[in-house]
Amino acid sequence: QVQLVESGGGLVQAGGSLRLSCAASGRTFSNYAVGWFRQAPGKEREFVGAISWNGISTSYADSMEGRFTISRDNAKHTVYLQMNSLKPEDTAVYYCATQPPGYYCSRYGCHDVREYDYWGQGTQVTVSS
């Protein structure tokens, strides 16, 4: 069992930045990859990015590449999503999720929700124009 808690969301003006955190407990943190997704009202959950268990490999959705950066601190059991140059269309609830230990996007792909086994409750990000 894994518990994930996202934090750091809020209201920001377009062009601003936010850093989201995903704190994990319940499983050896350094053994599993973590992904970020987002979901806007009335839309499907959308892949943002993912990071491997050792932090060496990352993957991003095309629309986030260059603006968003994922990192992790295994000593703190936390994964971060740094979001810069935010746009109103980035407004959504942001979720983190884990992959089973030892995997990195090798079954369905980083973008596919089936790759992930545990999810957090999400944190709201609102970008005003």
N, C-alpha and C positions, 0 to 999 in steps of 0.2 A: 504494500500500500504506500502511495506517495501523496503527500499533501503539498499543494502549490498555492502560494499567495502572491498575487500581483499587487503592486503599489506604484505610486508616482504619477498617476493620471491626474487630469485637471483641465482647466480652461486656459488656453493660450492663444495669442493673436497669430495670425498668419505670418510666416517668416520666423517664428519663434522656435524654441527647442524644449523638449522634455526628455527626461530619462526615466524609463520604467524599470522596475525591479521585479524579479520573480524569485521568491524565496522558497526553497524546497526542504522537505523533511521526509523521513520514513524509509529511505533507501540510500545506498551508498551513492552520493551525488556524482562523484567523478566517473561513474560507470555508464552514465546515460546521456544521450544527446537531448537537446531542448529546442523546441520551436516556438515561434511567436505567430499568432494569427490575429485577425481582427474581423469584426462583424459590425457593419452599419445597419441601421434600421431598414428592414425590408430587403436586405441583401444576404447572400450566402456568406458563410465564413470564408475568409480570404487569407491565404498564406502571406506572411510578412518576411520571415527568415528563419534560419535554423543554425545551430552551432553544435559541433561534435562534442563528445564527452571530454576530450582533452583541449578543446578550444582551437585546434589547428585548422579545422575546416569550417567554413561558413557558406551559407547559401542564402540568396535574397530573391524576392520577387523583382521583376524588372522595374516596376514603378517605384520601388524603394531603394534600388541600388544607387549608392552614392549619397543618399540622404540619411539612411538608417544604418546603424552599426550595432551588431550583437557581440557581446563579450561575456565572459564568465569568470567568477572567482570561486574556485572549488573549495577553498578554505572557508569561505563564508556561505557556501551552499546557495549561491545566488547567480542568476543570469540577468544581464542588463540589456535593455534596448534603448540606445541613444537615438533620438529622433530630431533631426535638424531640418531647417527650411520647411516647416510644417505648412500644410495647405488645408483649406476647409474640407476638402475631400478626404483628408486623413481622419476626420471625425468618425469615431467608432468605439466599440468596446474591444479592448486588447486582451488577448488570452495567451498564457504560456502553457505549454504541454510537453510531456516527456515521451521519449521513445523507449522501448524495452532495452534493458542493459545490453551493451555490446553492439547495438545497431546504429548506423547513421544513414538514414534515408535509403536503405538498401532493399526494402521490400516493395514499397509503392511510390517512393519519391518524397522528398522533403515537403512538397506542396500538398500532399494527400493526407487528409485527416486520419485515414486508416493507419498511417505510420505511427500514430501517437496513442498511448494507452491511458495516461492520466492528464487531466485538465484542471486549471485553476478556475476561479469564479469570474475573473476578468476585472479590468479597471477602465473607467470611462475616460476617453480623451476627446476634448471638444476644441476645435480650432475655429476661431471667429475670423471673419473677413474684415 
